[in-house]
Amino acid sequence: MSTAAATRPLFERIHEALTSNPHVPSREVRVEAAGGRVVLKGSVRSFFQKQMAQEAIRRIDGVECIDNLLEVNWA
């Protein structure tokens, strides 16, 4: 990761990872980030999307713990 990317706030880096992932409906995902802990909330249409949201942010510098509270709504 470049130095410029590492100096950006954690929330900004998470938001970019989610919005750039074609498998994540980022408009439906809310993010809370504090002290390395990230909470994903909202609703997605499949377990695949839920997992992809988590995987999109898993390797971001500064993410230490992910609470994936996304709900799968088949409707």
mmCIF file of the N, C-alpha and C atoms, coordinates in Angstrom:
data_MODEL
# 
_entry.id   MODEL 
# 
loop_
_atom_site.group_PDB 
_atom_site.id 
_atom_site.type_symbol 
_atom_site.label_atom_id 
_atom_site.label_alt_id 
_atom_site.label_comp_id 
_atom_site.label_asym_id 
_atom_site.label_entity_id 
_atom_site.label_seq_id 
_atom_site.pdbx_PDB_ins_code 
_atom_site.Cartn_x 
_atom_site.Cartn_y 
_atom_site.Cartn_z 
_atom_site.occupancy 
_atom_site.B_iso_or_equiv 
_atom_site.pdbx_formal_charge 
_atom_site.auth_seq_id 
_atom_site.auth_comp_id 
_atom_site.auth_asym_id 
_atom_site.auth_atom_id 
_atom_site.pdbx_PDB_model_num 
ATOM 1   N N  . MET A 1 1  ? 0.846   -1.171  0.000  1.00 0.00 ? 1  MET A N  1 
ATOM 2   C CA . MET A 1 1  ? 0.000   0.000   0.000  1.00 0.00 ? 1  MET A CA 1 
ATOM 3   C C  . MET A 1 1  ? 0.891   1.232   0.000  1.00 0.00 ? 1  MET A C  1 
ATOM 4   N N  . SER A 1 2  ? 0.512   2.233   -0.772 1.00 0.00 ? 2  SER A N  1 
ATOM 5   C CA . SER A 1 2  ? 1.300   3.448   -0.836 1.00 0.00 ? 2  SER A CA 1 
ATOM 6   C C  . SER A 1 2  ? 1.148   4.243   0.455  1.00 0.00 ? 2  SER A C  1 
ATOM 7   N N  . THR A 1 3  ? 2.112   5.113   0.727  1.00 0.00 ? 3  THR A N  1 
ATOM 8   C CA . THR A 1 3  ? 2.063   5.943   1.922  1.00 0.00 ? 3  THR A CA 1 
ATOM 9   C C  . THR A 1 3  ? 0.853   6.854   1.893  1.00 0.00 ? 3  THR A C  1 
ATOM 10  N N  . ALA A 1 4  ? 0.528   7.390   0.723  1.00 0.00 ? 4  ALA A N  1 
ATOM 11  C CA . ALA A 1 4  ? -0.638  8.275   0.605  1.00 0.00 ? 4  ALA A CA 1 
ATOM 12  C C  . ALA A 1 4  ? -1.924  7.542   0.965  1.00 0.00 ? 4  ALA A C  1 
ATOM 13  N N  . ALA A 1 5  ? -2.061  6.301   0.525  1.00 0.00 ? 5  ALA A N  1 
ATOM 14  C CA . ALA A 1 5  ? -3.262  5.525   0.832  1.00 0.00 ? 5  ALA A CA 1 
ATOM 15  C C  . ALA A 1 5  ? -3.337  5.209   2.326  1.00 0.00 ? 5  ALA A C  1 
ATOM 16  N N  . ALA A 1 6  ? -2.205  4.921   2.939  1.00 0.00 ? 6  ALA A N  1 
ATOM 17  C CA . ALA A 1 6  ? -2.176  4.569   4.353  1.00 0.00 ? 6  ALA A CA 1 
ATOM 18  C C  . ALA A 1 6  ? -2.522  5.750   5.247  1.00 0.00 ? 6  ALA A C  1 
ATOM 19  N N  . THR A 1 7  ? -2.301  6.979   4.774  1.00 0.00 ? 7  THR A N  1 
ATOM 20  C CA . THR A 1 7  ? -2.581  8.152   5.603  1.00 0.00 ? 7  THR A CA 1 
ATOM 21  C C  . THR A 1 7  ? -4.044  8.582   5.512  1.00 0.00 ? 7  THR A C  1 
ATOM 22  N N  . ARG A 1 8  ? -4.792  8.052   4.560  1.00 0.00 ? 8  ARG A N  1 
ATOM 23  C CA . ARG A 1 8  ? -6.211  8.384   4.460  1.00 0.00 ? 8  ARG A CA 1 
ATOM 24  C C  . ARG A 1 8  ? -6.952  7.755   5.638  1.00 0.00 ? 8  ARG A C  1 
ATOM 25  N N  . PRO A 1 9  ? -8.013  8.397   6.099  1.00 0.00 ? 9  PRO A N  1 
ATOM 26  C CA . PRO A 1 9  ? -8.770  7.840   7.225  1.00 0.00 ? 9  PRO A CA 1 
ATOM 27  C C  . PRO A 1 9  ? -9.307  6.439   6.908  1.00 0.00 ? 9  PRO A C  1 
ATOM 28  N N  . LEU A 1 10 ? -9.395  5.613   7.945  1.00 0.00 ? 10 LEU A N  1 
ATOM 29  C CA . LEU A 1 10 ? -9.842  4.237   7.788  1.00 0.00 ? 10 LEU A CA 1 
ATOM 30  C C  . LEU A 1 10 ? -11.217 4.178   7.135  1.00 0.00 ? 10 LEU A C  1 
ATOM 31  N N  . PHE A 1 11 ? -12.139 5.009   7.577  1.00 0.00 ? 11 PHE A N  1 
ATOM 32  C CA . PHE A 1 11 ? -13.491 4.988   7.020  1.00 0.00 ? 11 PHE A CA 1 
ATOM 33  C C  . PHE A 1 11 ? -13.462 5.248   5.517  1.00 0.00 ? 11 PHE A C  1 
ATOM 34  N N  . GLU A 1 12 ? -12.632 6.178   5.097  1.00 0.00 ? 12 GLU A N  1 
ATOM 35  C CA . GLU A 1 12 ? -12.523 6.510   3.666  1.00 0.00 ? 12 GLU A CA 1 
ATOM 36  C C  . GLU A 1 12 ? -12.007 5.326   2.862  1.00 0.00 ? 12 GLU A C  1 
ATOM 37  N N  . ARG A 1 13 ? -11.016 4.626   3.383  1.00 0.00 ? 13 ARG A N  1 
ATOM 38  C CA . ARG A 1 13 ? -10.464 3.457   2.688  1.00 0.00 ? 13 ARG A CA 1 
ATOM 39  C C  . ARG A 1 13 ? -11.485 2.322   2.623  1.00 0.00 ? 13 ARG A C  1 
ATOM 40  N N  . ILE A 1 14 ? -12.268 2.151   3.675  1.00 0.00 ? 14 ILE A N  1 
ATOM 41  C CA . ILE A 1 14 ? -13.313 1.133   3.688  1.00 0.00 ? 14 ILE A CA 1 
ATOM 42  C C  . ILE A 1 14 ? -14.386 1.478   2.671  1.00 0.00 ? 14 ILE A C  1 
ATOM 43  N N  . HIS A 1 15 ? -14.811 2.726   2.667  1.00 0.00 ? 15 HIS A N  1 
ATOM 44  C CA . HIS A 1 15 ? -15.848 3.171   1.731  1.00 0.00 ? 15 HIS A CA 1 
ATOM 45  C C  . HIS A 1 15 ? -15.404 2.935   0.288  1.00 0.00 ? 15 HIS A C  1 
ATOM 46  N N  . GLU A 1 16 ? -14.157 3.265   -0.015 1.00 0.00 ? 16 GLU A N  1 
ATOM 47  C CA . GLU A 1 16 ? -13.640 3.055   -1.373 1.00 0.00 ? 16 GLU A CA 1 
ATOM 48  C C  . GLU A 1 16 ? -13.632 1.576   -1.746 1.00 0.00 ? 16 GLU A C  1 
ATOM 49  N N  . ALA A 1 17 ? -13.222 0.714   -0.812 1.00 0.00 ? 17 ALA A N  1 
ATOM 50  C CA . ALA A 1 17 ? -13.173 -0.728  -1.092 1.00 0.00 ? 17 ALA A CA 1 
ATOM 51  C C  . ALA A 1 17 ? -14.570 -1.279  -1.360 1.00 0.00 ? 17 ALA A C  1 
ATOM 52  N N  . LEU A 1 18 ? -15.557 -0.817  -0.617 1.00 0.00 ? 18 LEU A N  1 
ATOM 53  C CA . LEU A 1 18 ? -16.918 -1.309  -0.803 1.00 0.00 ? 18 LEU A CA 1 
ATOM 54  C C  . LEU A 1 18 ? -17.532 -0.790  -2.096 1.00 0.00 ? 18 LEU A C  1 
ATOM 55  N N  . THR A 1 19 ? -17.318 0.481   -2.403 1.00 0.00 ? 19 THR A N  1 
ATOM 56  C CA . THR A 1 19 ? -17.932 1.043   -3.606 1.00 0.00 ? 19 THR A CA 1 
ATOM 57  C C  . THR A 1 19 ? -17.254 0.564   -4.882 1.00 0.00 ? 19 THR A C  1 
ATOM 58  N N  . SER A 1 20 ? -16.004 0.139   -4.793 1.00 0.00 ? 20 SER A N  1 
ATOM 59  C CA . SER A 1 20 ? -15.307 -0.327  -5.989 1.00 0.00 ? 20 SER A CA 1 
ATOM 60  C C  . SER A 1 20 ? -15.505 -1.822  -6.239 1.00 0.00 ? 20 SER A C  1 
ATOM 61  N N  . ASN A 1 21 ? -16.139 -2.519  -5.303 1.00 0.00 ? 21 ASN A N  1 
ATOM 62  C CA . ASN A 1 21 ? -16.375 -3.953  -5.453 1.00 0.00 ? 21 ASN A CA 1 
ATOM 63  C C  . ASN A 1 21 ? -17.711 -4.170  -6.172 1.00 0.00 ? 21 ASN A C  1 
ATOM 64  N N  . PRO A 1 22 ? -17.693 -4.791  -7.348 1.00 0.00 ? 22 PRO A N  1 
ATOM 65  C CA . PRO A 1 22 ? -18.928 -4.963  -8.111 1.00 0.00 ? 22 PRO A CA 1 
ATOM 66  C C  . PRO A 1 22 ? -19.926 -5.942  -7.476 1.00 0.00 ? 22 PRO A C  1 
ATOM 67  N N  . HIS A 1 23 ? -19.501 -6.693  -6.481 1.00 0.00 ? 23 HIS A N  1 
ATOM 68  C CA . HIS A 1 23 ? -20.366 -7.695  -5.855 1.00 0.00 ? 23 HIS A CA 1 
ATOM 69  C C  . HIS A 1 23 ? -21.048 -7.184  -4.593 1.00 0.00 ? 23 HIS A C  1 
ATOM 70  N N  . VAL A 1 24 ? -20.772 -5.919  -4.240 1.00 0.00 ? 24 VAL A N  1 
ATOM 71  C CA . VAL A 1 24 ? -21.329 -5.364  -3.009 1.00 0.00 ? 24 VAL A CA 1 
ATOM 72  C C  . VAL A 1 24 ? -22.250 -4.203  -3.342 1.00 0.00 ? 24 VAL A C  1 
ATOM 73  N N  . PRO A 1 25 ? -23.518 -4.286  -2.928 1.00 0.00 ? 25 PRO A N  1 
ATOM 74  C CA . PRO A 1 25 ? -24.427 -3.160  -3.142 1.00 0.00 ? 25 PRO A CA 1 
ATOM 75  C C  . PRO A 1 25 ? -24.155 -2.094  -2.079 1.00 0.00 ? 25 PRO A C  1 
ATOM 76  N N  . SER A 1 26 ? -23.133 -1.287  -2.305 1.00 0.00 ? 26 SER A N  1 
ATOM 77  C CA . SER A 1 26 ? -22.620 -0.379  -1.275 1.00 0.00 ? 26 SER A CA 1 
ATOM 78  C C  . SER A 1 26 ? -23.666 0.606   -0.753 1.00 0.00 ? 26 SER A C  1 
ATOM 79  N N  . ARG A 1 27 ? -24.678 0.928   -1.553 1.00 0.00 ? 27 ARG A N  1 
ATOM 80  C CA . ARG A 1 27 ? -25.726 1.838   -1.072 1.00 0.00 ? 27 ARG A CA 1 
ATOM 81  C C  . ARG A 1 27 ? -26.501 1.213   0.082  1.00 0.00 ? 27 ARG A C  1 
ATOM 82  N N  . GLU A 1 28 ? -26.496 -0.097  0.165  1.00 0.00 ? 28 GLU A N  1 
ATOM 83  C CA . GLU A 1 28 ? -27.265 -0.802  1.189  1.00 0.00 ? 28 GLU A CA 1 
ATOM 84  C C  . GLU A 1 28 ? -26.436 -1.122  2.436  1.00 0.00 ? 28 GLU A C  1 
ATOM 85  N N  . VAL A 1 29 ? -25.138 -0.820  2.402  1.00 0.00 ? 29 VAL A N  1 
ATOM 86  C CA . VAL A 1 29 ? -24.244 -1.178  3.497  1.00 0.00 ? 29 VAL A CA 1 
ATOM 87  C C  . VAL A 1 29 ? -23.841 0.073   4.272  1.00 0.00 ? 29 VAL A C  1 
ATOM 88  N N  . ARG A 1 30 ? -24.092 0.035   5.583  1.00 0.00 ? 30 ARG A N  1 
ATOM 89  C CA . ARG A 1 30 ? -23.657 1.120   6.463  1.00 0.00 ? 30 ARG A CA 1 
ATOM 90  C C  . ARG A 1 30 ? -22.423 0.640   7.229  1.00 0.00 ? 30 ARG A C  1 
ATOM 91  N N  . VAL A 1 31 ? -21.504 1.558   7.456  1.00 0.00 ? 31 VAL A N  1 
ATOM 92  C CA . VAL A 1 31 ? -20.241 1.199   8.087  1.00 0.00 ? 31 VAL A CA 1 
ATOM 93  C C  . VAL A 1 31 ? -20.008 2.059   9.319  1.00 0.00 ? 31 VAL A C  1 
ATOM 94  N N  . GLU A 1 32 ? -19.585 1.407   10.389 1.00 0.00 ? 32 GLU A N  1 
ATOM 95  C CA . GLU A 1 32 ? -19.106 2.102   11.580 1.00 0.00 ? 32 GLU A CA 1 
ATOM 96  C C  . GLU A 1 32 ? -17.678 1.616   11.794 1.00 0.00 ? 32 GLU A C  1 
ATOM 97  N N  . ALA A 1 33 ? -16.761 2.555   11.989 1.00 0.00 ? 33 ALA A N  1 
ATOM 98  C CA . ALA A 1 33 ? -15.359 2.175   12.189 1.00 0.00 ? 33 ALA A CA 1 
ATOM 99  C C  . ALA A 1 33 ? -14.759 2.995   13.313 1.00 0.00 ? 33 ALA A C  1 
ATOM 100 N N  . ALA A 1 34 ? -14.165 2.308   14.271 1.00 0.00 ? 34 ALA A N  1 
ATOM 101 C CA . ALA A 1 34 ? -13.505 2.981   15.382 1.00 0.00 ? 34 ALA A CA 1 
ATOM 102 C C  . ALA A 1 34 ? -12.461 2.044   15.981 1.00 0.00 ? 34 ALA A C  1 
ATOM 103 N N  . GLY A 1 35 ? -11.252 2.550   16.132 1.00 0.00 ? 35 GLY A N  1 
ATOM 104 C CA . GLY A 1 35 ? -10.198 1.794   16.794 1.00 0.00 ? 35 GLY A CA 1 
ATOM 105 C C  . GLY A 1 35 ? -9.889  0.445   16.176 1.00 0.00 ? 35 GLY A C  1 
ATOM 106 N N  . GLY A 1 36 ? -9.997  0.328   14.866 1.00 0.00 ? 36 GLY A N  1 
ATOM 107 C CA . GLY A 1 36 ? -9.701  -0.931  14.188 1.00 0.00 ? 36 GLY A CA 1 
ATOM 108 C C  . GLY A 1 36 ? -10.874 -1.881  14.096 1.00 0.00 ? 36 GLY A C  1 
ATOM 109 N N  . ARG A 1 37 ? -11.957 -1.562  14.787 1.00 0.00 ? 37 ARG A N  1 
ATOM 110 C CA . ARG A 1 37 ? -13.161 -2.406  14.744 1.00 0.00 ? 37 ARG A CA 1 
ATOM 111 C C  . ARG A 1 37 ? -14.123 -1.827  13.719 1.00 0.00 ? 37 ARG A C  1 
ATOM 112 N N  . VAL A 1 38 ? -14.588 -2.661  12.806 1.00 0.00 ? 38 VAL A N  1 
ATOM 113 C CA . VAL A 1 38 ? -15.507 -2.244  11.750 1.00 0.00 ? 38 VAL A CA 1 
ATOM 114 C C  . VAL A 1 38 ? -16.803 -3.034  11.903 1.00 0.00 ? 38 VAL A C  1 
ATOM 115 N N  . VAL A 1 39 ? -17.917 -2.326  11.856 1.00 0.00 ? 39 VAL A N  1 
ATOM 116 C CA . VAL A 1 39 ? -19.232 -2.954  11.922 1.00 0.00 ? 39 VAL A CA 1 
ATOM 117 C C  . VAL A 1 39 ? -19.942 -2.689  10.602 1.00 0.00 ? 39 VAL A C  1 
ATOM 118 N N  . LEU A 1 40 ? -20.365 -3.761  9.948  1.00 0.00 ? 40 LEU A N  1 
ATOM 119 C CA . LEU A 1 40 ? -21.137 -3.659  8.711  1.00 0.00 ? 40 LEU A CA 1 
ATOM 120 C C  . LEU A 1 40 ? -22.602 -3.902  9.053  1.00 0.00 ? 40 LEU A C  1 
ATOM 121 N N  . LYS A 1 41 ? -23.466 -2.955  8.651  1.00 0.00 ? 41 LYS A N  1 
ATOM 122 C CA . LYS A 1 41 ? -24.899 -3.071  8.915  1.00 0.00 ? 41 LYS A CA 1 
ATOM 123 C C  . LYS A 1 41 ? -25.653 -2.802  7.633  1.00 0.00 ? 41 LYS A C  1 
ATOM 124 N N  . GLY A 1 42 ? -26.881 -3.268  7.597  1.00 0.00 ? 42 GLY A N  1 
ATOM 125 C CA . GLY A 1 42 ? -27.718 -3.033  6.433  1.00 0.00 ? 42 GLY A CA 1 
ATOM 126 C C  . GLY A 1 42 ? -28.288 -4.329  5.919  1.00 0.00 ? 42 GLY A C  1 
ATOM 127 N N  . SER A 1 43 ? -28.696 -4.302  4.657  1.00 0.00 ? 43 SER A N  1 
ATOM 128 C CA . SER A 1 43 ? -29.362 -5.444  4.060  1.00 0.00 ? 43 SER A CA 1 
ATOM 129 C C  . SER A 1 43 ? -28.779 -5.713  2.674  1.00 0.00 ? 43 SER A C  1 
ATOM 130 N N  . VAL A 1 44 ? -28.515 -6.972  2.389  1.00 0.00 ? 44 VAL A N  1 
ATOM 131 C CA . VAL A 1 44 ? -28.035 -7.392  1.070  1.00 0.00 ? 44 VAL A CA 1 
ATOM 132 C C  . VAL A 1 44 ? -28.943 -8.511  0.578  1.00 0.00 ? 44 VAL A C  1 
ATOM 133 N N  . ARG A 1 45 ? -28.816 -8.886  -0.695 1.00 0.00 ? 45 ARG A N  1 
ATOM 134 C CA . ARG A 1 45 ? -29.742 -9.860  -1.289 1.00 0.00 ? 45 ARG A CA 1 
ATOM 135 C C  . ARG A 1 45 ? -29.267 -11.305 -1.240 1.00 0.00 ? 45 ARG A C  1 
ATOM 136 N N  . SER A 1 46 ? -28.006 -11.542 -0.839 1.00 0.00 ? 46 SER A N  1 
ATOM 137 C CA . SER A 1 46 ? -27.523 -12.928 -0.801 1.00 0.00 ? 46 SER A CA 1 
ATOM 138 C C  . SER A 1 46 ? -26.390 -13.074 0.205  1.00 0.00 ? 46 SER A C  1 
ATOM 139 N N  . PHE A 1 47 ? -26.151 -14.321 0.597  1.00 0.00 ? 47 PHE A N  1 
ATOM 140 C CA . PHE A 1 47 ? -25.024 -14.599 1.489  1.00 0.00 ? 47 PHE A CA 1 
ATOM 141 C C  . PHE A 1 47 ? -23.704 -14.313 0.780  1.00 0.00 ? 47 PHE A C  1 
ATOM 142 N N  . PHE A 1 48 ? -23.674 -14.450 -0.540 1.00 0.00 ? 48 PHE A N  1 
ATOM 143 C CA . PHE A 1 48 ? -22.483 -14.121 -1.314 1.00 0.00 ? 48 PHE A CA 1 
ATOM 144 C C  . PHE A 1 48 ? -22.142 -12.636 -1.158 1.00 0.00 ? 48 PHE A C  1 
ATOM 145 N N  . GLN A 1 49 ? -23.140 -11.758 -1.284 1.00 0.00 ? 49 GLN A N  1 
ATOM 146 C CA . GLN A 1 49 ? -22.893 -10.326 -1.125 1.00 0.00 ? 49 GLN A CA 1 
ATOM 147 C C  . GLN A 1 49 ? -22.434 -10.005 0.294  1.00 0.00 ? 49 GLN A C  1 
ATOM 148 N N  . LYS A 1 50 ? -23.007 -10.672 1.270  1.00 0.00 ? 50 LYS A N  1 
ATOM 149 C CA . LYS A 1 50 ? -22.600 -10.466 2.664  1.00 0.00 ? 50 LYS A CA 1 
ATOM 150 C C  . LYS A 1 50 ? -21.123 -10.817 2.835  1.00 0.00 ? 50 LYS A C  1 
ATOM 151 N N  . GLN A 1 51 ? -20.717 -11.955 2.294  1.00 0.00 ? 51 GLN A N  1 
ATOM 152 C CA . GLN A 1 51 ? -19.322 -12.383 2.399  1.00 0.00 ? 51 GLN A CA 1 
ATOM 153 C C  . GLN A 1 51 ? -18.396 -11.466 1.606  1.00 0.00 ? 51 GLN A C  1 
ATOM 154 N N  . MET A 1 52 ? -18.819 -11.035 0.426  1.00 0.00 ? 52 MET A N  1 
ATOM 155 C CA . MET A 1 52 ? -17.982 -10.159 -0.394 1.00 0.00 ? 52 MET A CA 1 
ATOM 156 C C  . MET A 1 52 ? -17.753 -8.801  0.269  1.00 0.00 ? 52 MET A C  1 
ATOM 157 N N  . ALA A 1 53 ? -18.735 -8.298  0.992  1.00 0.00 ? 53 ALA A N  1 
ATOM 158 C CA . ALA A 1 53 ? -18.558 -7.040  1.719  1.00 0.00 ? 53 ALA A CA 1 
ATOM 159 C C  . ALA A 1 53 ? -17.457 -7.198  2.766  1.00 0.00 ? 53 ALA A C  1 
ATOM 160 N N  . GLN A 1 54 ? -17.482 -8.306  3.457  1.00 0.00 ? 54 GLN A N  1 
ATOM 161 C CA . GLN A 1 54 ? -16.463 -8.573  4.476  1.00 0.00 ? 54 GLN A CA 1 
ATOM 162 C C  . GLN A 1 54 ? -15.090 -8.754  3.836  1.00 0.00 ? 54 GLN A C  1 
ATOM 163 N N  . GLU A 1 55 ? -15.030 -9.520  2.771  1.00 0.00 ? 55 GLU A N  1 
ATOM 164 C CA . GLU A 1 55 ? -13.755 -9.770  2.096  1.00 0.00 ? 55 GLU A CA 1 
ATOM 165 C C  . GLU A 1 55 ? -13.171 -8.495  1.487  1.00 0.00 ? 55 GLU A C  1 
ATOM 166 N N  . ALA A 1 56 ? -14.020 -7.580  1.047  1.00 0.00 ? 56 ALA A N  1 
ATOM 167 C CA . ALA A 1 56 ? -13.555 -6.335  0.431  1.00 0.00 ? 56 ALA A CA 1 
ATOM 168 C C  . ALA A 1 56 ? -12.749 -5.490  1.407  1.00 0.00 ? 56 ALA A C  1 
ATOM 169 N N  . ILE A 1 57 ? -13.035 -5.612  2.699  1.00 0.00 ? 57 ILE A N  1 
ATOM 170 C CA . ILE A 1 57 ? -12.340 -4.756  3.681  1.00 0.00 ? 57 ILE A CA 1 
ATOM 171 C C  . ILE A 1 57 ? -11.368 -5.507  4.575  1.00 0.00 ? 57 ILE A C  1 
ATOM 172 N N  . ARG A 1 58 ? -11.350 -6.807  4.456  1.00 0.00 ? 58 ARG A N  1 
ATOM 173 C CA . ARG A 1 58 ? -10.556 -7.634  5.380  1.00 0.00 ? 58 ARG A CA 1 
ATOM 174 C C  . ARG A 1 58 ? -9.071  -7.288  5.410  1.00 0.00 ? 58 ARG A C  1 
ATOM 175 N N  . ARG A 1 59 ? -8.490  -6.953  4.287  1.00 0.00 ? 59 ARG A N  1 
ATOM 176 C CA . ARG A 1 59 ? -7.043  -6.731  4.230  1.00 0.00 ? 59 ARG A CA 1 
ATOM 177 C C  . ARG A 1 59 ? -6.642  -5.258  4.281  1.00 0.00 ? 59 ARG A C  1 
ATOM 178 N N  . ILE A 1 60 ? -7.568  -4.391  4.586  1.00 0.00 ? 60 ILE A N  1 
ATOM 179 C CA . ILE A 1 60 ? -7.247  -2.963  4.676  1.00 0.00 ? 60 ILE A CA 1 
ATOM 180 C C  . ILE A 1 60 ? -6.437  -2.719  5.938  1.00 0.00 ? 60 ILE A C  1 
ATOM 181 N N  . ASP A 1 61 ? -5.338  -1.992  5.781  1.00 0.00 ? 61 ASP A N  1 
ATOM 182 C CA . ASP A 1 61 ? -4.503  -1.627  6.925  1.00 0.00 ? 61 ASP A CA 1 
ATOM 183 C C  . ASP A 1 61 ? -5.336  -0.885  7.960  1.00 0.00 ? 61 ASP A C  1 
ATOM 184 N N  . GLY A 1 62 ? -5.308  -1.338  9.194  1.00 0.00 ? 62 GLY A N  1 
ATOM 185 C CA . GLY A 1 62 ? -6.054  -0.689  10.258 1.00 0.00 ? 62 GLY A CA 1 
ATOM 186 C C  . GLY A 1 62 ? -7.304  -1.436  10.654 1.00 0.00 ? 62 GLY A C  1 
ATOM 187 N N  . VAL A 1 63 ? -7.774  -2.353  9.802  1.00 0.00 ? 63 VAL A N  1 
ATOM 188 C CA . VAL A 1 63 ? -8.943  -3.171  10.140 1.00 0.00 ? 63 VAL A CA 1 
ATOM 189 C C  . VAL A 1 63 ? -8.451  -4.357  10.962 1.00 0.00 ? 63 VAL A C  1 
ATOM 190 N N  . GLU A 1 64 ? -8.874  -4.397  12.223 1.00 0.00 ? 64 GLU A N  1 
ATOM 191 C CA . GLU A 1 64 ? -8.447  -5.466  13.115 1.00 0.00 ? 64 GLU A CA 1 
ATOM 192 C C  . GLU A 1 64 ? -9.561  -6.472  13.393 1.00 0.00 ? 64 GLU A C  1 
ATOM 193 N N  . CYS A 1 65 ? -10.803 -6.001  13.356 1.00 0.00 ? 65 CYS A N  1 
ATOM 194 C CA . CYS A 1 65 ? -11.940 -6.850  13.685 1.00 0.00 ? 65 CYS A CA 1 
ATOM 195 C C  . CYS A 1 65 ? -13.135 -6.407  12.844 1.00 0.00 ? 65 CYS A C  1 
ATOM 196 N N  . ILE A 1 66 ? -13.866 -7.372  12.283 1.00 0.00 ? 66 ILE A N  1 
ATOM 197 C CA . ILE A 1 66 ? -15.050 -7.061  11.483 1.00 0.00 ? 66 ILE A CA 1 
ATOM 198 C C  . ILE A 1 66 ? -16.248 -7.757  12.107 1.00 0.00 ? 66 ILE A C  1 
ATOM 199 N N  . ASP A 1 67 ? -17.258 -6.955  12.455 1.00 0.00 ? 67 ASP A N  1 
ATOM 200 C CA . ASP A 1 67 ? -18.541 -7.495  12.903 1.00 0.00 ? 67 ASP A CA 1 
ATOM 201 C C  . ASP A 1 67 ? -19.487 -7.365  11.718 1.00 0.00 ? 67 ASP A C  1 
ATOM 202 N N  . ASN A 1 68 ? -19.754 -8.464  11.055 1.00 0.00 ? 68 ASN A N  1 
ATOM 203 C CA . ASN A 1 68 ? -20.596 -8.452  9.868  1.00 0.00 ? 68 ASN A CA 1 
ATOM 204 C C  . ASN A 1 68 ? -22.041 -8.703  10.297 1.00 0.00 ? 68 ASN A C  1 
ATOM 205 N N  . LEU A 1 69 ? -22.784 -7.604  10.489 1.00 0.00 ? 69 LEU A N  1 
ATOM 206 C CA . LEU A 1 69 ? -24.173 -7.676  10.920 1.00 0.00 ? 69 LEU A CA 1 
ATOM 207 C C  . LEU A 1 69 ? -25.141 -7.489  9.754  1.00 0.00 ? 69 LEU A C  1 
ATOM 208 N N  . LEU A 1 70 ? -24.639 -7.641  8.539  1.00 0.00 ? 70 LEU A N  1 
ATOM 209 C CA . LEU A 1 70 ? -25.498 -7.509  7.361  1.00 0.00 ? 70 LEU A CA 1 
ATOM 210 C C  . LEU A 1 70 ? -26.575 -8.591  7.389  1.00 0.00 ? 70 LEU A C  1 
ATOM 211 N N  . GLU A 1 71 ? -27.783 -8.202  7.050  1.00 0.00 ? 71 GLU A N  1 
ATOM 212 C CA . GLU A 1 71 ? -28.888 -9.144  6.985  1.00 0.00 ? 71 GLU A CA 1 
ATOM 213 C C  . GLU A 1 71 ? -29.140 -9.507  5.538  1.00 0.00 ? 71 GLU A C  1 
ATOM 214 N N  . VAL A 1 72 ? -29.423 -10.778 5.291  1.00 0.00 ? 72 VAL A N  1 
ATOM 215 C CA . VAL A 1 72 ? -29.744 -11.233 3.940  1.00 0.00 ? 72 VAL A CA 1 
ATOM 216 C C  . VAL A 1 72 ? -31.258 -11.182 3.783  1.00 0.00 ? 72 VAL A C  1 
ATOM 217 N N  . ASN A 1 73 ? -31.689 -10.400 2.795  1.00 0.00 ? 73 ASN A N  1 
ATOM 218 C CA . ASN A 1 73 ? -33.111 -10.232 2.513  1.00 0.00 ? 73 ASN A CA 1 
ATOM 219 C C  . ASN A 1 73 ? -33.368 -10.737 1.107  1.00 0.00 ? 73 ASN A C  1 
ATOM 220 N N  . TRP A 1 74 ? -33.986 -11.885 0.992  1.00 0.00 ? 74 TRP A N  1 
ATOM 221 C CA . TRP A 1 74 ? -34.207 -12.532 -0.305 1.00 0.00 ? 74 TRP A CA 1 
ATOM 222 C C  . TRP A 1 74 ? -35.242 -11.806 -1.152 1.00 0.00 ? 74 TRP A C  1 
ATOM 223 N N  . ALA A 1 75 ? -36.060 -10.984 -0.538 1.00 0.00 ? 75 ALA A N  1 
ATOM 224 C CA . ALA A 1 75 ? -37.159 -10.326 -1.283 1.00 0.00 ? 75 ALA A CA 1 
ATOM 225 C C  . ALA A 1 75 ? -36.693 -9.194  -2.176 1.00 0.00 ? 75 ALA A C  1 
# 
